[in-house]
Amino acid sequence: MTRPAQNPYRRLRGQMFLVLLAFGLLPLIGMGIAGFVANRAAFETRTRNVLEAMVKNRRATVELFLEQTLRQLELAAAAQPAAKLAEPATLESLFAEMRRDHGAIIDLGLIGADGRHIAYIGPYKLADLDYSEEPWFQQVMVVGRYESDIFLGFRRFPHMVMAVKKREAGADYILRATIDTDLLSELVREGGLESGADVFILNRAGEYQTRYSDEHRLMERADLAAIPLHSGVRVTEASAGRREYVATAWLRGDAWVLVARQGVPGFVALIRNAHPGVIGLFVLGLVAIPLISQFIARHRMRQIRGLETERAALYESVAQTQKMAAIGRLAAGVAHEINNPLAIIQAQVGVLSDILAEGAVSADCAEFEDRIAKIDAQVERARKVTHRLLGFSRRVGPELEPVDVAAALNETVSFVEKEIEASRVHVFRDFAAEVPLIRSNLSQMQQVFLNLINNALDALHEGGEVRLMVRPAEGGVEVKVEDNGPGIGERDLTRIFEPFFSTKAGKGQHSGLGLAICQEIMRNLGGRISVESSAARGTAFTLWFPMETDNA
Amino acid sequence: MGELRLLLVDDEVEFLEPMKARLERRGLACATATSGDDALRLLGSERFDCAVVDVKMPGMDGLELLRRMRRTWPETAVVLLTGHASVELGVQGMELGAFEYLLKPVELDDLLDTVRRAAAGARRD
């Protein structure tokens, strides 16, 4: 009762808002997720295809380049006799020719079987070095050709060498060239790459043989799991730290592996890639749906509130009408009550005047006294009725006052005494000895009593019984109005508090509002009303009034 | 035309007794009944020119008594006399055949006049 009345509205509005929001946003988010999934699947398929094609293509390029370089070296070695090659001029013209063709050679040297340079063209000072103990030297002496991985060597700089053996007149010579690793790197990354992608070559040990970005240092180990030997191109999905696709292809007789990796873009990256129109629409939905939901919830709630207010006003006006009708009925009853004694007074006075007219006053003084006493009694009777009427009309206002519930009930019964008498119904009172005074609205309380007693009278035949009980109960006062009438059917019992519902047969004189008004009044008074009924025992209405009514 | 025979019916003896006294002083033969049943008993044994009947009575009310009297003793005129100021009740009474509908308290002369007219009308029938 002390809670503000708008709280249930606010809660209802919140619930309505959430439901509308859910119905608006769920499809949007669902479509968003579906779009995201489809988009990612398409992206993944495309990525795999791109990586695969790229690896295949770059491998062919790299292999061709190395093969051509080696072939050129072999041709050069075969074309000239060793003595000619040993001349710096010859070596230099050969070097120039090879650089012109490929630009991939940094230096060129002719090395004798002892591992020492016979001739050397290039930027490094390698002329006095002894290669006889180097593994590549030993290999080329045995196999006849050699291609190295990237290594530091004597020059302390990552480089790759190619060497071919030339046999002439029982002596072995080695023609050796250094390959430009930058050029190799360029070949690998030729054509550029999408963002988030990498392509590079690793050796068997997993060390970088080409560089892509500045992060890569040649000959460092790559942060990749060991790549097993396989033929052709293989695309795998890895998730070391982040999800990515890795396409690999071995080349140069499984000495090197070409690796292309492309990270799978996350949610944010995918959204960034999506069409701006789609994103705009989604964001617009996200913003507009809550706004629209709130607008609708507010609007509906205003309507509901308006209806509630109208309903309350209707109840109030109906209650007022009923109150007026009750007062009118009461006034008619009161008129009857006053008129009858007045008629008697008039008759008695008439007799007195008759006697006086006959001039026999002295004859019977006792008769005078008797008749005067009777006039007094009737005057008193009229006075009581008048006071009762005045007392009722004075309390029509909404003020709270200390109420003796039992006395209020008694007084209400006296309003309908005539009807009770006329219908020959017995009224039994079962009032507890100690009933506390409560703060309530007397006239509203009496209106409830009047309605319930009238209902009981309507339900009863001659000789029926109405039992009225008053007793203190759980922080207030309980009142029971019971009749031993035919009871209310189970189906009707659930509806009797509905406005305009009536079980009474009659010529439209029952509005079907009595109990609805009772319920409304009890709610106003902070009390409760309940009903029990059975064909065997009749109907019992139980009222509970709190000790204090907050608002009336 | 002889003595006018009148029956007074009211549940209150307090009213009947002085009325009877006053009417008898004016030359009417007056009998009283305190209920509808009482009245019917008297009507069974005596003939009355007119009955003055209270409407609101416990048990059989004035309207019911009027209905029965019109059926069994149509020669007795009925004047309704009530303290209940209700037009509806008056109309209902006149429809049932009451000669007149009077409100309490009524001036004795008015009542006498009505009763005489009622009795005269009843005798003419």
Interface residues (C-beta under 8 A of the other chain):
Chain A: A332 A335 H336 E337 I338 N339 N340 L342 A343 I344 I345 Q346 A347 Q348 G350 V351 D354 R371 K374 Q378 K418 E421 A422 R424
Chain B: E12 E14 F15 P18 M19 A21 R22 R25 K56 P58 G59 D61 T82 G83 H84 A85 S86 L103 K104 P105 V106 L108
